[in-house]
Amino acid sequence: MSDFSMELNEDQLQVLRWVHDFAENVVRPAAHEWDEREETPWPIIEEAARIGLYSFDFVANCFADPTGLLFPLVNEELAWGDAGIALALLGSTLGVAGSLQPALPSRWPNGLRGASVTSVAFSSRPCACPRSMRDRTWVA
């Protein structure tokens, strides 16, 4: 196995330019409107599907990236456009994360070794989130 590197290869850079272009030209101009409407941005989701951004194949290819960098960077680029729309496009992928990654690294703490990504995400262990989130009592 090669040493870990944060250096992006040309394929990764090309994908990030493509996603950034979508975030800049489609997501950002519409973000305020959809935030005010408080509705699902179906036209943006349809456009993302038309160009292949909103697809299982795209998500699978991101998760298959051997560096593990591509999917978080794609999320970052979309969130730069608008975090809410980014979640509408890719927020539903957490459930497939465990099935696309073979196992968590053995360097992780003992309590996480052998666990799938989804089992860690949906663990019943106490979380580090604010009490209001744990108790489902929201502060207005």
N, C-alpha and C positions, 0 to 999 in steps of 0.2 A: 504494500500500500504506500502511496506517495505521501509526502508531508502535507499537512493542511495548509491551504493558502487562500487568502481572500482575493487573489488576483482573478479577475473575470476573463473568460475566454471570449472569442469573437461571437460564438453562438449566443452566449448569455447576453453580451452587449447588444446584439441585434434584437433579441427578444425585449430587452429593457427599453430600447429606443422605440420599438413598436408599441409597447404598453404605455410608455410616456406620451407618445404622440396621441394615443387614444384618450388618455387622461387629460391632456392639454386641450385637445380640440373637440372632444365630445363630453367628457365628464364635467370639467371645470365650468364651462359656459352654462351648463344646465343645473349645476349643484344647488344654487340658491333657490331656484324655482321649486325643485323637488323637496328641498328641506322645508320650505314654507308650506307646500301642499301636504306634507306628511303622508305621502303615498309612495307605493312601490314605483320606481322609475322604469316602467315596462319598455318605453321606447329605447332607453339606453341599454337595457338588458338584451333587447332584440338586436340592436346594432352590434353589441359585443358577441352575440351568438352568430350573427351574420359573418363577422370577420374571423370567427374561430376562437375568440378570447373566452367566451362563456361556453365551454364544452368540456366533456370528460377527457377527451384526448389532450387538450391543453393542460389541464390539471395533472393528468397522469404523467405527461412529459416533464412538467415542472417538478413533480415529486421524484421522478426517475433521475433527475440531475444528480450525478454522483457527488458533487460538492455539497449539496444540501442548501446552496445559496439562492437558487433561482426563485423558488416559490416565495420566500420572505421578501426578496427584492421586488418581485412582481406585486405583492401586496403593498409594499411601500410606495411604489410608483402609482398604483391606483388610489391609495389613500391620500397621496399628494393632490390628486384630482378632487377627491371628496371621500372621507372615511365611510360615510353612510352608504354611498353608492358602491364603494369597494366591498363592503360587507354584503350588499345585495348581490354582487357578482361572484364573490369567492367565499363568503362567510359560511356557506353550507358545506364546505369541503373538509371540515374537521372530522366528520364521521368516516371519510375515506382515508384519512391520513394513516390510520393504523393498518389498513389493509395494503397500502402501497409502500410502506416502509417495513423491511424485514424484521428489525429489532432495534431497540435503543442501544446506543453504544455501551460497551461494558465498563467504560470509565464513569458512568453515572453512579450516583449513590446506591448503596445496596438495596434500599427500598424500592428503587425504580428498575433494577435489572430484570430483564425478562418481561417487563410490562409492555403493552402496546401503547401507542400514543393516545388512543381514545380512552384506554382504561385509566391513564394518568389524568387526562382532561376531565373525566367524569368520576374521579375517585371520590369516595366518601370521607377521605381524610380531611381534617380541618384545613381551610384555605387561608391564605394570607390577605384575603380581601376584607374590606371594612365590615363591621358587624351588621350594618344595615343590609348589606348584600347577602350575608350568610343567613340572616333571619328573615329575609324577604320583606323587611319593613323599610320602605323607601322614604327618604327625607324630602319633603317638598320645598 
